[in-house]
């Protein structure tokens, strides 16, 4: 808990409250008196003189009015963008006659909803928006465990403790796209009724900064106009968050902004409540710098809450961390920006394509009105016709009689239908141009990718994605940084207020400790700032998969497969993969058993290597054990490799011990020397190692005198147990060589295509926007031409193949008939010879029907 502050009394005259040029104020206070005690973050407004607080409230209210007036046009632009969406049925433009179209082109709505849908799934995934990130190198297990605890607890906060955060963020994102700047406020529950952080979406029209402010974060006065009901106000007074200002004077409904009016139309809300039955009032929360307390040594950041109807300060809260000697202002509100521009506000689609959206709506309405008028009957009547005075309402499919009078005549001579022009093709083309121009601002390459050849090189695909998504990628990166600021605020709240008892009460176990949040922030948003779409993610996975297949020796196949499953959002990918067999630090007997059963083993530096090798060799040389034909084929290869590891680590440990003895230092001293990186220290160590090497070699010969022969015998046994590989026949061997060569050629072609794709992508990125567009169009046209040519060649090939097959079939049929005719002719000739006269029989019509 904090040390109680001193009670301060304002006993200076009015001139001790001085306005500053940047919109703040410096209030000089007099002597203090310890009449009451407060915690550091308590509301200390009652410790100040009431008259001085009234003067300060008046000055701040005047400053707020100036800030609000300076941003009036921004409020109107926001309202105009909301109207342009057409959701409130009040989009401007179009004809005013009865039945005129009120349709609105969905250009703005489509773009805003598309951006919000892309952003929310990246920054707020189902498993939570937080992942651990430890800056620096050499993170130990303790730091990793702490970061994981914080990650798990903060994800639980976003998903369970603050279930409203997602809905507040989803309200913010489409509004952000429309207007350019929106805000998320995340504060501890000052009233202590929820004992947690409270997220609130704050629309742009309720945030005021001074005229001179160049950005929200650097503005020396930040004001939030918070609507508070009378019931909520009284609850805050009861909880000590606000000072009691007596009976709350009923007031009319607070004046709404232009953007609020447009939003109410979209929501279908009726704002006509002249009696303000809920007692809604505006409380200004001002984050500013003031010289209020003597012990702060100059201006310090404070949160000042002012009740607008009563023009009274109801709360003064110190707005810096208690142990912060620099008294840096704590930010509780984060700005989300769309496209940064000059000044404190970013620009959005309302400013960028609002005019185009209005023009598209006008063109659409003109087309619909033209179609309507062209299909409605409109006529003029000849004055003085003899059936005047009759009025009839005609309905479709109805037959109506008219009195023709004495001089009855053809009614078509008295009434004339007025023709109107049909919908204009020019207007239709104009609408298409406006739509394309509007979409060009926020267009992506996803549609083009769907139309292009699926066998396009990966490098080209990535280049097209990156080029076509540059605007969206920059916006996504700004959203990522805003989410990082949100995490910083939540990290600070946990550091200030988290208790283990509350965690146990909420979860049932301690996921994280308050002490975890005392150090640096080692969590970041789970979203990837460089990857912002599934198409881009899948293209990257294709690169990894192709490279792993082309060069399997350089890739961990299991890691690649796991990455593919994770990025395709397959839940629990580890359950689908064969579990990793991690070697354990075992004794010699367990190692022999594990190797005999084909399980992995490993050598650890702290083991007694000679003892391990002794037991291993005893087991290996025993005919009933390691040399047993039932065990040896599996055991011997692993044993030989294990011996190698023990020998190498024994050599390293022996040199280390020798060096430590020569330097006469303990383990800590040796570790410090080994950590030295200067050339002089390394040179001295090299000399010591060179001097000791002959002794090490002598000791090695004594220790491992018989080992080489034993290893050679083991290797011979391994060769004996190797299964015989049958020799391939000459043809099979030749086919195997051909197949290997084909695979090598395919691999080389894939590598070459990949390198060409990367090279083209780099060249493509250096072109200007117009040159890139022309290049893409040319590539698309060439691809279509190549595709058409390939289709024609394939069609001609199929046609020629069919003609050849028909010709072959015809020749085969004729040849078969000719053979039959020849046999018949021979039979007839034999009969004629036997009878001695000509026969009247004849053959068919074979290839040579005139033959004998």
SVG drawing of the C-alpha trace seen along z (x, -y; Angstrom):
<svg xmlns="http://www.w3.org/2000/svg" viewBox="-74 -37 128 119">
<polyline fill="none" stroke="black" stroke-width="0.4" points="0.0,0.0 1.1,-3.6 2.2,-6.1 -0.6,-8.6 -0.3,-11.9 -0.6,-15.2 -3.8,-17.3 -3.4,-20.4 -5.2,-23.7 -5.5,-26.3 -4.9,-29.6 -3.4,-31.5 -5.2,-34.2 -6.6,-33.7 -3.4,-34.6 -1.7,-31.4 -3.7,-29.4 -2.1,-30.1 -3.1,-28.7 -0.2,-27.4 0.1,-27.8 -0.2,-24.0 -3.7,-23.9 -2.7,-22.8 -2.7,-24.8 -0.2,-25.4 -1.9,-25.7 0.4,-26.9 -0.7,-25.7 0.0,-26.9 0.8,-25.2 -0.5,-21.7 -2.2,-20.3 -2.4,-16.6 -6.2,-16.5 -6.9,-13.3 -5.0,-10.4 -5.3,-9.0 -3.9,-6.0 -1.7,-7.0 -4.3,-6.3 -7.3,-7.6 -9.6,-10.4 -7.9,-13.4 -10.3,-16.2 -11.6,-16.9 -8.1,-17.6 -8.0,-20.8 -9.8,-24.1 -13.3,-24.1 -12.9,-27.6 -9.7,-26.7 -11.2,-23.6 -14.1,-25.7 -11.7,-28.0 -9.7,-25.1 -13.0,-23.5 -14.0,-26.8 -10.6,-27.0 -10.7,-23.4 -14.3,-23.7 -13.3,-26.7 -10.3,-24.8 -12.6,-21.8 -15.0,-24.0 -12.2,-25.4 -10.9,-21.9 -14.4,-20.7 -14.9,-23.7 -11.5,-23.1 -12.7,-19.6 -16.3,-20.4 -15.6,-19.8 -14.1,-16.4 -17.4,-15.4 -19.3,-16.5 -17.0,-14.4 -17.6,-11.4 -21.4,-11.9 -21.2,-12.3 -19.3,-9.0 -22.0,-7.3 -24.7,-8.7 -22.9,-7.7 -23.1,-4.1 -26.9,-4.3 -27.6,-2.2 -29.5,-5.1 -31.7,-5.7 -30.5,-9.3 -27.7,-9.2 -27.7,-12.6 -28.3,-13.0 -30.8,-11.9 -34.1,-13.2 -36.9,-14.3 -40.1,-13.3 -42.5,-10.8 -41.2,-7.3 -37.6,-8.4 -35.0,-5.8 -33.2,-6.0 -30.8,-3.1 -27.2,-3.6 -24.2,-2.1 -22.5,0.2 -18.9,-0.9 -18.1,-2.3 -20.0,0.4 -18.3,3.1 -14.8,1.8 -15.4,1.1 -16.9,4.5 -14.2,6.3 -11.4,4.6 -13.1,5.3 -13.5,9.0 -9.8,9.3 -8.5,7.5 -10.6,9.2 -9.6,12.7 -5.9,11.7 -5.7,9.6 -8.4,11.5 -8.1,15.2 -10.3,17.8 -7.5,18.9 -6.6,15.4 -4.6,12.4 -1.5,12.9 1.7,14.9 4.9,14.9 8.0,13.0 11.2,12.8 13.6,10.1 17.3,10.7 19.2,14.0 19.7,16.9 16.3,17.1 16.4,19.6 13.7,22.0 12.6,19.7 12.0,16.7 10.2,19.0 7.9,20.3 7.1,16.8 6.3,15.6 4.1,18.6 2.2,18.0 1.6,14.4 0.5,15.4 -2.0,17.9 -3.4,15.5 -3.8,12.6 -5.5,14.7 -7.9,15.9 -8.5,12.2 -9.4,11.3 -11.6,14.4 -13.2,14.8 -12.6,12.0 -13.3,9.3 -15.8,11.0 -16.9,7.6 -13.5,6.8 -14.2,8.6 -17.5,6.9 -16.0,3.5 -13.2,4.2 -15.6,5.3 -17.5,2.1 -14.3,0.1 -12.9,1.7 -15.5,0.8 -15.8,-2.7 -12.0,-3.0 -12.2,-2.2 -14.8,-4.8 -13.3,-7.8 -9.6,-7.0 -9.2,-7.3 -11.0,-5.5 -10.1,-4.7 -10.1,-1.9 -10.1,-2.8 -8.8,-0.1 -8.8,-1.1 -8.8,0.7 -12.3,0.7 -11.7,-2.4 -15.0,-1.7 -13.6,1.7 -17.0,3.3 -15.4,5.7 -11.8,5.9 -10.6,6.2 -9.8,4.2 -12.8,2.6 -12.5,2.1 -14.7,-0.6 -14.8,-1.6 -14.6,-5.4 -15.8,-6.9 -13.8,-9.7 -16.5,-12.3 -16.2,-11.9 -12.5,-12.6 -11.0,-16.1 -7.4,-17.2 -6.1,-20.8 -5.9,-22.6 -2.1,-22.6 -1.7,-18.8 0.1,-16.9 -0.9,-13.5 -3.1,-11.9 -0.2,-10.4 1.7,-13.7 -1.3,-15.9 -0.9,-17.6 -4.6,-17.5 -6.7,-14.5 -10.5,-14.7 -13.0,-11.9 -16.7,-13.0 -18.2,-10.0 -22.0,-9.7 -23.0,-8.6 -26.5,-7.8 -27.6,-9.2 -27.7,-5.7 -24.1,-5.1 -23.0,-8.5 -24.4,-7.8 -22.8,-4.4 -19.4,-6.0 -20.0,-8.5 -20.7,-5.7 -17.6,-3.8 -15.4,-6.9 -14.6,-7.3 -16.5,-10.7 -17.0,-13.3 -20.5,-13.9 -21.8,-17.1 -25.2,-17.0 -28.5,-16.5 -28.1,-15.9 -30.0,-18.6 -32.2,-17.0 -31.2,-18.2 -32.4,-17.8 -30.7,-15.1 -27.1,-16.1 -26.4,-17.6 -25.5,-14.9 -22.8,-15.1 -23.5,-14.9 -22.0,-11.5 -24.2,-10.3 -27.3,-11.5 -26.2,-9.6 -25.5,-6.5 -28.9,-6.7 -30.6,-6.7 -28.7,-3.5 -29.6,-1.9 -33.2,-3.0 -33.1,-4.8 -35.5,-7.6 -33.5,-10.3 -36.6,-12.4 -36.4,-12.3 -36.9,-15.9 -37.3,-14.8 -34.1,-12.7 -35.6,-10.1 -32.4,-8.2 -30.6,-11.3 -27.9,-11.0 -25.1,-13.5 -21.6,-14.1 -18.6,-13.7 -15.4,-15.0 -12.3,-12.9 -9.3,-15.1 -5.8,-13.7 -3.5,-16.7 -0.5,-18.2 -1.0,-20.4 1.1,-21.8 -1.3,-20.7 0.9,-19.2 3.9,-20.7 5.8,-17.4 5.6,-16.8 8.3,-19.5 6.5,-21.0 3.7,-19.9 2.6,-16.3 0.0,-14.2 -3.5,-13.9 -6.9,-12.6 -9.5,-15.3 -13.2,-14.4 -15.6,-17.3 -19.4,-17.0 -20.6,-19.1 -24.1,-20.1 -22.8,-21.3 -19.4,-22.4 -17.7,-20.9 -14.6,-18.7 -15.7,-15.4 -12.3,-13.5 -8.6,-14.2 -6.4,-11.1 -2.6,-10.9 -1.8,-9.6 1.7,-8.2 3.1,-5.1 3.9,-5.5 7.5,-4.4 8.1,-6.4 10.6,-9.2 10.1,-10.7 6.3,-10.9 5.5,-9.8 1.9,-10.0 0.0,-6.7 -2.0,-6.2 -5.4,-4.5 -6.7,-5.2 -5.2,-3.8 -5.6,-5.3 -6.3,-3.0 -5.2,-4.7 -6.2,-3.8 -4.1,-6.1 -1.9,-8.6 -2.0,-12.1 -0.8,-15.4 -2.3,-16.3 -3.8,-14.5 -6.3,-12.4 -5.8,-9.8 -7.9,-9.6 -10.3,-6.9 -12.4,-5.7 -14.9,-8.5 -12.3,-11.1 -10.6,-8.9 -13.5,-7.7 -16.5,-9.4 -16.9,-11.6 -16.7,-8.6 -19.2,-6.7 -21.6,-9.7 -21.1,-9.9 -21.7,-6.2 -24.9,-6.5 -26.0,-9.4 -25.3,-7.5 -27.1,-4.4 -30.1,-6.4 -30.2,-8.2 -30.2,-4.8 -33.0,-3.4 -35.1,-6.6 -34.6,-6.5 -35.8,-2.9 -38.8,-3.8 -39.9,-6.8 -39.4,-5.0 -41.9,-2.3 -44.5,-4.5 -47.4,-5.8 -47.4,-9.6 -49.7,-11.4 -51.1,-14.8 -54.8,-15.5 -56.0,-17.8 -57.8,-20.8 -61.5,-21.1 -62.1,-17.4 -65.7,-16.5 -65.2,-14.0 -63.9,-16.5 -64.9,-16.2 -64.2,-12.5 -61.6,-11.3 -60.7,-7.7 -58.0,-5.8 -56.6,-3.0 -55.2,0.3 -53.3,3.0 -55.5,5.6 -58.6,3.4 -61.0,2.3 -62.5,-1.2 -65.2,-2.8 -65.1,-6.5 -68.1,-8.6 -67.1,-9.7 -69.8,-12.4 -71.8,-13.3 -68.7,-13.7 -67.2,-10.5 -63.9,-9.8 -60.7,-7.8 -59.3,-8.4 -55.8,-8.1 -56.4,-11.4 -57.1,-13.2 -54.4,-11.7 -50.7,-11.4 -48.2,-9.2 -45.0,-11.1 -41.9,-9.1 -38.8,-9.2 -35.3,-8.2 -34.3,-4.7 -31.4,-4.3 -28.3,-5.7 -25.4,-3.4 -23.0,-6.3 -24.4,-6.6 -23.9,-2.9 -20.3,-3.2 -19.8,-6.1 -21.1,-4.0 -18.6,-1.3 -15.8,-3.8 -16.7,-5.2 -16.9,-1.7 -13.5,-0.7 -11.9,-4.0 -13.3,-3.5 -12.2,0.2 -8.8,-0.7 -8.0,-2.4 -8.6,0.7 -8.2,3.4 -6.3,6.6 -4.9,9.1 -7.0,12.0 -9.4,11.8 -6.5,11.7 -4.9,14.7 -8.1,16.7 -8.2,16.0 -4.5,16.7 -2.7,19.9 -2.6,22.2 0.9,23.3 2.3,19.8 5.7,19.8 5.6,19.2 7.9,16.2 5.6,14.5 2.6,15.3 4.2,13.8 5.2,10.7 1.7,10.2 0.3,10.6 2.8,8.2 2.3,5.6 -1.5,5.9 -1.8,5.8 0.7,3.0 -2.0,0.6 -3.8,3.3 -0.5,4.6 0.4,1.1 -3.0,0.7 -2.7,4.2 0.7,3.3 -0.8,0.1 -3.6,2.2 -0.9,4.6 0.9,1.8 -2.3,0.5 -3.0,4.0 0.6,4.0 -0.3,0.7 -3.5,2.4 -1.4,5.3 1.0,2.8 -2.0,1.2 -3.3,4.6 0.2,5.6 0.4,2.4 -3.0,3.0 -2.0,6.5 1.2,5.2 -0.7,2.6 -3.7,4.6 -3.4,8.3 -3.5,10.5 -3.1,14.3 -6.3,14.6 -8.3,13.0 -6.8,15.4 -7.6,18.4 -11.2,17.1 -11.7,16.6 -9.9,19.6 -9.5,22.0 -5.7,22.1 -2.9,19.6 -2.1,19.1 0.1,16.1 1.5,14.1 1.6,10.3 5.4,10.6 5.4,12.0 4.2,8.6 6.9,6.6 9.6,7.1 9.7,6.3 6.8,6.9 7.5,10.3 4.2,10.8 3.1,9.4 0.0,9.8 -0.3,13.2 -1.0,11.6 1.9,11.7 2.7,8.1 4.1,9.3 1.3,11.8 -2.2,10.5 -4.1,13.0 -4.6,16.8 -3.6,16.5 -0.3,15.0 0.2,17.5 -0.6,20.4 1.8,19.1 4.6,19.0 3.8,22.6 4.0,23.6 7.6,22.2 8.5,24.1 7.0,27.3 8.7,27.0 12.1,26.2 11.9,29.0 11.0,31.5 13.8,30.2 16.5,30.2 15.4,32.7 18.9,32.8 18.5,29.2 15.1,29.3 13.5,30.9 10.6,32.8 8.6,33.0 9.0,29.3 7.9,28.4 4.9,30.7 3.9,29.2 4.3,25.7 2.0,26.6 -0.6,28.0 -0.5,25.0 -0.7,22.4 -3.7,24.2 -5.3,24.0 -5.6,27.7 -6.3,28.1 -3.7,29.9 -1.3,30.8 1.0,32.7 -1.7,35.4 -1.4,36.2 2.4,36.5 4.5,39.4 5.7,38.3 9.3,37.2 11.5,39.6 13.6,37.4 16.7,39.1 16.9,39.1 19.9,39.0 20.2,42.7 22.6,45.0 24.7,47.5 22.3,50.5 19.2,48.6 21.2,47.3 22.1,50.9 18.4,51.9 17.2,48.9 19.7,49.4 18.8,53.2 15.1,52.2 15.9,49.6 15.2,46.6 17.2,43.4 20.0,42.6 22.3,39.7 25.5,38.8 25.4,36.0 28.5,33.9 28.2,34.6 28.3,38.4 31.3,40.6 32.2,41.5 34.8,44.2 32.3,46.0 29.6,45.8 31.9,47.2 33.1,50.0 29.6,51.3 28.7,50.8 31.7,52.8 31.1,55.6 27.5,55.9 28.5,55.6 31.2,58.3 29.1,60.8 27.8,63.5 24.7,64.0 23.9,60.3 25.1,57.6 26.7,60.1 23.6,62.2 22.3,62.5 18.8,61.6 20.1,58.3 23.2,57.4 21.6,56.1 19.7,53.4 22.1,52.9 25.6,52.7 25.0,49.7 23.6,47.6 26.4,48.8 29.2,47.8 27.7,44.3 27.2,44.1 30.9,45.0 31.9,42.3 29.9,39.7 31.4,40.8 35.0,40.7 34.5,37.2 33.0,35.8 35.6,37.5 38.3,35.8 36.6,32.4 36.1,32.9 39.7,33.9 41.0,30.8 38.6,28.7 39.8,30.2 43.4,29.8 42.9,26.1 41.0,25.4 43.9,27.0 46.5,25.0 44.6,21.7 43.9,22.7 40.3,21.4 36.9,22.8 33.9,23.5 32.6,20.0 36.0,18.5 36.4,21.0 33.0,20.1 34.0,16.4 37.2,17.1 35.4,19.2 33.0,16.4 35.8,14.0 35.8,13.1 39.0,10.9 41.8,12.2 44.4,12.1 42.5,14.4 41.8,16.8 45.5,16.8 46.6,17.7 44.1,20.6 45.3,21.9 48.9,22.0 47.8,23.9 45.8,26.4 48.8,26.9 51.2,27.5 48.8,30.0 47.9,31.9 50.9,34.4 49.8,35.4 46.2,35.8 47.3,38.0 49.4,40.1 46.5,40.5 44.2,41.3 46.4,44.2 46.4,45.7 42.7,45.4 41.5,46.6 44.3,49.0 42.0,51.8 39.0,49.8 39.9,49.5 40.1,53.3 36.8,53.7 35.1,51.1 36.5,52.8 35.1,56.1 31.7,54.4 31.8,52.8 32.5,56.1 29.6,57.7 27.4,54.8 28.4,55.5 27.6,59.2 24.1,58.4 23.3,56.0 20.6,57.5 21.8,58.5 20.7,56.2 19.8,58.2 21.6,57.0 19.3,55.4 19.2,56.7 21.0,54.6 17.7,53.3 16.3,52.5 19.6,50.8 19.5,48.7 15.8,47.8 16.8,46.9 19.5,44.6 17.1,43.0 14.6,42.5 17.2,40.9 18.3,38.6 14.7,37.6 14.2,36.8 17.4,34.7 16.3,32.9 12.9,32.2 14.5,30.9 16.8,28.7 13.9,27.3 12.0,26.5 15.0,24.7 15.5,22.8 11.8,21.8 11.9,20.7 15.1,18.6 13.6,17.1 10.3,16.3 12.3,14.6 14.3,12.6 11.2,11.5 9.5,10.6 12.5,8.4 12.5,6.8 8.7,6.4 8.9,4.6 11.3,2.0 8.8,0.8 6.5,-2.1 2.8,-1.6 1.9,-2.2 4.7,0.0 3.6,2.8 0.0,2.5 1.1,2.7 3.5,5.6 0.7,7.5 -1.7,6.9 1.0,8.0 1.7,11.1 -2.0,11.9 -2.4,11.4 0.6,13.6 -0.7,16.3 -4.0,16.2 -2.4,16.3 -0.2,19.2 -3.1,21.0 -5.2,20.5 -2.2,21.7 -1.7,24.7 -5.5,25.5 -5.4,25.2 -2.3,27.4 -3.9,30.0 -7.1,29.8 -5.1,30.3 -3.2,33.1 -6.4,34.9 -7.9,34.3 -4.8,35.7 -4.8,38.7 -8.5,39.4 -7.8,39.1 -4.9,41.5 -7.0,44.0 -9.8,43.8 -7.4,44.3 -5.8,47.2 -9.2,48.8 -10.3,48.3 -7.1,49.9 -7.4,52.8 -10.9,53.4 -10.1,53.3 -7.1,55.5 -9.2,58.1 -11.8,58.1 -9.1,58.4 -7.6,61.4 -11.0,63.1 -11.6,62.4 -8.3,63.9 -9.1,67.1 -12.5,67.3 -10.8,66.8 -8.4,69.6 -11.3,71.9 -13.2,71.1 -10.1,71.6 -9.5,75.0 -13.1,76.0 -12.9,74.9 -9.8,77.0 -11.4,80.0 -14.6,79.6 -12.8,78.5 -15.1,75.5 -15.6,71.9 -17.8,71.3 -20.4,68.6 -19.2,67.7 -17.5,64.4 -15.6,62.8 -16.4,59.6 -15.0,56.1 -11.7,56.3 -8.6,54.2 -8.1,55.7 -11.6,56.8 -10.5,57.3 -7.9,59.9 -8.3,63.6"/>
</svg>
